[in-house]
C-alpha cells in the first residue's frame, strides 16, 4: 500500500536543507584546517596518485580523483582494470569513514610494503588505516557524528568529506592559477 506524504514534503524540504547545511558547517568547523595543505604537499610530491574508498566513500573519492585529474595530476582509481602498479614515491589516498574498511586494508598493506605514502581521510583519528598512515585527515572530531534523523548511515561523513576535498581543489586552483578553460581542456571528452 502506497502512502501519500507529498503534503509534508515542500513544507519540510527547507527545514531539512537547513538541517543538512547546519550539520555540515558544524563538522567542517571542527576539522583541522592545516591538513589540507599537508595533503596537497603530498600530492605535489607524489610520482602518481592512487585513490579509493568503498561504498559512498568510493563515490566521494571519485569526485576528488576527477578534480585532481582536471588539475593536471596523474591519478588512478584503485581496483580498476587499467590501474598500474603502485611504487615507492607514489601516494595512496583512501576515504573511509571507519578507517577500517576490510576491503581496503590489503591496499594499505601493499602501498606500505612498496614504500608508497598513505593519506587517509576518515572520521576516526585512530584506526587500522590511520595508525599506519603518513597523514590522517580526521573530518570533524570524535564527537562530530551523532545519530541525526534525516542524515542516515554515514551521510554526515560523506557530504562533509566531499565539501572538504572540493575546498582543497579550490585552494589548489587559486594557488596554481588554474583556469576553468585549462581544466575543461583536460576534462574527459569520450563521454
C-alpha positions, -999 to 999 in steps of 0.1 A, spaced: 0 0 0 14 33 -10 10 63 12 9 99 0 33 121 20 36 148 -6 16 173 15 45 175 40 74 174 15 75 211 5 69 222 40 98 202 54 122 205 25 136 238 35 139 227 71 158 196 60 181 216 38 189 237 68 195 207 90 219 192 65 238 225 59 240 232 96 254 198 104 280 200 76 290 235 87 295 223 123 315 193 112 338 213 89 343 239 116 356 211 138 380 198 112 418 207 114 424 231 85 461 226 84 458 191 70 445 204 36 479 220 29 497 188 41 477 167 17 484 189 -13 521 189 -4 519 151 -5 500 152 -38 525 176 -54 555 154 -42 540 122 -55 550 105 -87 515 93 -91 483 94 -70 461 64 -64 427 70 -48 400 47 -34 372 41 -10 342 17 -6 305 23 -9 295 60 -7 331 69 3 342 55 -30 319 80 -47 334 108 -28 369 96 -36 359 96 -73 349 132 -71 383 141 -57 402 120 -82 384 136 -111 392 171 -98 428 162 -94 429 150 -130 413 183 -141 441 200 -121 468 182 -142 478 153 -118 484 117 -128 456 99 -109 444 63 -109 414 48 -91 424 16 -72 406 -16 -83 402 -6 -120 415 -30 -146 438 -4 -161 453 8 -127 491 4 -128 512 -10 -100 519 13 -71 555 20 -64 578 39 -40 573 77 -45 535 72 -52 507 83 -30 476 63 -20 447 83 -7 418 64 9 385 77 20 370 56 48 347 68 75 357 40 98 393 38 87 390 1 90 371 -10 58 381 -46 54 382 -45 16 407 -15 17 431 -29 42 450 -50 16 457 -18 -4 471 -2 27 494 -32 32 506 -32 -4 512 5 -6 532 5 26 552 -26 16 564 -9 -16 573 24 0 544 44 -12 529 72 10 494 68 25 469 95 33 436 85 50 405 107 51 383 94 79 360 103 108 384 84 131 417 98 144 429 63 152 421 32 132 437 3 113 444 27 84 451 59 103 476 42 126 499 34 97 492 64 75 517 92 67 488 116 70 454 111 86 428 137 79 401 134 105 370 151 92 353 166 123 363 151 156 354 121 177 321 137 187 311 152 153 288 124 141 259 118 163 229 99 150 209 125 132 174 118 118 173 127 82 211 121 76 213 83 78 242 58 75 272 80 70 257 109 51 273 134 75 307 120 69 304 116 31 289 150 25 313 169 47 342 150 32 331 159 -3 330 196 6 363 194 25 380 178 -6 364 202 -30 377 231 -9 412 216 -12 407 217 -50 396 253 -48 427 262 -28 448 245 -54 431 264 -82 439 297 -66 474 287 -55 484 275 -90 464 300 -110 444 272 -128 416 284 -151 382 270 -160 393 267 -196 425 249 -188 407 224 -165 379 219 -191 405 211 -217 416 181 -196 381 170 -188 370 137 -204 358 141 -240 349 104 -245 316 106 -227 
